[in-house]
């Protein structure tokens, strides 16, 4: 049976007697209160300078610092026993592919950003939904419809309009301000990055929720670090930028990239691969906006036309996805 709580007046009298020099035993006998209760009330008064009942937020944690550290260690040890840094054995090959292909795609994209205009590289890189549909159909056995083929054709058309190869548009295109050899290298890198990103998305979708998304990010960061370190030593380009601002920008790139990858992996665990790729193409809009704002470079009509083809394909895929889902829901309700 739960004991009755002492009134505030009764507790104040216990504290008053304690201040007068009365011991715990005499105070307990005089007020007919258990000595343990007397000791508890006095301890509370010494700690909080009051005998009133405090709200739960004011009370200190019952877990000491040592106990908290022990709890964290036990939880971490149990998690590591279950999966370890390498993850489940049957998923390690997929985790390695996710880290390796994702890092390669990111390296190729950074090279494309340096070799061609920002918006052009972004549009080509976000043609990945077309490649995602192809690889998802092959490896995940997802259905590839006629509409998917139409959207793939639109995407390829958009990439061609942006790349503007000389054998189609001639070698004297006035819109190509930069050296076309650099633009061609950037285009190849952007397409390679799009293919790598598409395969990465399929691999993540294949793993599903059997692997924690932070473990997938850990593989991506670790393998990417090893790749970049080896490549920099081979190319003898291992040096920091001379300007302090550039160094901070590099740190910001790393933070934003890892954050973007974390959100991407989490999205792929709860949604289909194709739809996630479609939503990511919103970067095309941001790329054109940032290019105009920060680099003062206005896109050409061919570039805008290519971007519209890519956006039309992704928007069309989203509409078809929405229509198919709505139709299935109505069928289930009936």
N, C-alpha and C positions, 0 to 999 in steps of 0.2 A: 504494500500500500504506500502511495506517495505521501510523504510528510508535508504538513501545511507550511507554507512560506511565512516567515516572520514579517511582521509589519515594519514599516520604515521607522516608526517611533521606538519599537523594541530594539532594532539594530542600532539606532542612535544611542540608546542607553548603554548597550554593550561597549560601544566605542568610547562613550563618556567615562565609563568605569575604567576602561583600559588607560585612558589619558590620566586618570587619577592615580594610577599605579597599582590597581587591583589586578591580580593574576588571573590566568585563564580558569583555573579550577574554582576559585572563589566566585568569580563572575558567573560561571556556569551553575554553581549551587544556588546563588542568590536569585538569579533570573529563571532558574529551572529550564536551562537550555543546554543541550549536549555540548561538551567541551570542543568537539570537532567543529560544530557549527560556530561557536565563538571564535575559534581560530580562523575559520574560513572568512567570517565577516571582517575580522581585523586585518587579515591579509588583503582583502578586497579594498578596504579603506586606505591602507598604506599605498596600494598601487594606483587607485583612481581618485583618492581623496573624496570619496562619497560612498554612501551605503545604499544609494538608490539602485534599482535594477536597470542595467544598461542595455541599449539595443545591441543586436548581434554584431553589427558592423564595428562596434567599439571594442568588443572583446578581442584579445589577442589570439592568434592561431594556437591551437592546442598542440600543433606539430612543431617541434623545435627545429633549429637550423640543421642539427645533426640528423634528426629524423627525416627532414625534407630531402637532404642529400642522399640518405640511404634509400628513400623511396624512389628518387629519380634513377639511382644506380640500378635498383632491382628491375624497374620497368624497362630501362634501356637494355639491360642484360637479357631479359626475356625476349625483347623484340629482336635483338641480334642473334639469339639462339634460334629463333623461328626463321628468319630470312637472311641475316647477316648483311654485310655491305655488298655482297655479290647477288643477293636476291635468291628467289627459288631456283632450284637446279634446272627445272624444265623451262624456265623463262630467261635464263642467262644469255643464250644466243640471241634472243630477240632484244634484250637490254643492250647487248653489245652493238647490234645492228642499229638500234635506235640512237645510241651515242655516236657511233662512227658516221652513219649517214647524215644524221642531223648536224653534226659538226662540219662535215664536208659541204653540205648545202649552205650553211651559214658563211663559211669561208668564201665560197663561190659568189655568194650574194654581196659580201663586202667588196670583193674584187670588181663585181659588176657596177656597184655604186661609184667606185673610183674611175671607171673607164667610160661611163656613159651617163647621160642625164638621169637625175634621181627618179623622175616620174616614169621614164622609159624602162629603167631597170625594175622598178616596182611593178609596173604593169606586166612585164614578162614573167617576173617571179611569181606573180599571183595568177598565172595561167595554170598553176598546180592543180586546181580542181579537175581540169581535163585529164591530167596524168593520174590523179587520184582515182577517178572513175575507171580508168583502164586497169590500173593495178588492183583496185578493189574487186573488179570483176574477175580478174585472173586468180588472185590469191585468197580473197575472202568470199568468193562465189556470190558476190552481190550482183543483182540483176542489172544489166546494161540495156536500156531501152533505146528506141529510135531517137527520142528527144536528147538523150545523152550524146549520141553521135552528132546530132545537129549542133549542140552546144560546144562539142570538141572542135568542130569545123570552124565555128565562130571564134573560138579562142585562138586557133592556129592562124586564122586570118588577121586577128588583132596583132599577134606577135610579128607577122610578116610586115604589116603596115608600119610597125614601130621600128623594126630592124632595117627595113628598106634595102634589101640586098641589091647590089648593082646590076645583076643579071635580069632583074625585074624593073628597076626604077632608073637604070642608067648610072654611069659613074660620075656624072656631073650634077648631082643633086645639090642645089644651093642650100637646102635646109640642113645639110650635114656640116655643121661648123667644125667639129673636131675631126681628127684623122680617122678615116673609116676603119683602118686596121685595129685601132683601139676600140672603136665601136663594135666591130665584129667580135673581138675577144670578149668584150663586156656582154654582148648578146649571147655568145656561147656559154659564158659563165652563168648568166641569169637563167638560161634554159636548163643548164645542169643543176643549178640550185633548185629550180622548180621541180625537176625530176626527183632530186634527193629528198626534198621536203614532202613530195607526194608519197614516196616509198616509206619515209619516216612515219607519216600519218597512218598508213596502212599497218605498219608494224605495231604502233601504239594501240591501234584499234584491235589488232590480233591479240595483244596481251590482255586488253580489257581491264577489269578491276582486280585481277589476280596479283597485280604488282602496284604498290603504293606509288602515287604520282611523284612524290619527292625522291624516291629511289630512281625513277626514270630520269629526273632532272640531275641527280648525282652522277649517273652514268654519262649524261650529255656533257656536263661540266668537266668531269675528270678526263674523259677520252678527248674532248675538245682541247683541253689544256695540253695533253700529251702531243696531239697532232700539231698544234700551233708551235709548241716548243721545238719539236723535231724540224718542222718546216723552216722556222726562223734560223736555226743553227745551220741547216743545209744551205739556205739562201744567203747566210751571213748578214741578216737584217735585224739582228737582236740588239736593239737600242731604243731608248725612250725618246719621245718627242722633245725638241729643245724648248718649246714654249710651255709654261706652266698651265695655261688654260687648256691646251691640247691634252695634257695628262689627266686633268679632271674630266674632260669630255670622254676620254677612254674609259675611265672608271664608271662614268654615267652610262656609257654604252653597255658595259658588262652588267650593271645592275638592272637596267631596263630589259636587256636580252634575257637574263635568267628569269625575271618576273614574267615576261611574255611567254616564255617556254612553260613556266609553271601553270599559268592560266590555260595555255593551249592543251597541255596534257590532261588537266582536270576536265576541260570541255570535251575532249575526245573520249573520256571514260564514261560520260553520261549522254553522249549524242553520237550520231552516225558520222563517219569520216567525211562524207561528201558535204554535209550541211555545215560542218565546222570550217571546211575550206572555203565555202561560199561566204560565210560571215567574215572571214579574214580578209576577203578582197576589198573590204572597206578601206584598207590601207591605200588603195589606188587614189581615192578621193583625197586623203590626207597628203599623199605624196605630191599631187599636183598643187595643192594649196601651199604646202611648205616650200616647194620649189619656187613658186611665184613670190612668196613672202620673203624668203631668206636669200635666195640666189638670183632673184629678179630675172628669171628665165621663163619666157612665155612659150608654151608648147606649140608645135606646128599643127596644121590641120590634119596631116596624116597621123601624127601621134594621137591627136584627140579622136580621130576615127578609129584607130586601133584600140584605144582605151575603151571607147564605146562598144566595140565588138566584144571585148573581154567582159565588160560590165554587163552587157546584154546577155551573154551566155550564162554568167553566174546568176543574174537576176531571173532569167528564164528557168534555170535549174531550181531556184528557190520557189518559184511559182508552181512548177510541176510537183515539187516535193510537198508543198502545202496542199495542193489539190488532191494528190494521192492520199495523204494522211487524212484529210477531211472525208474523202470517200470511204476509206476504211472504217473510220469512226462511225459514220452513218450506217454502214453495213453491219457493224457490231451491235449498234443500238436496235436495229430491226431484228 
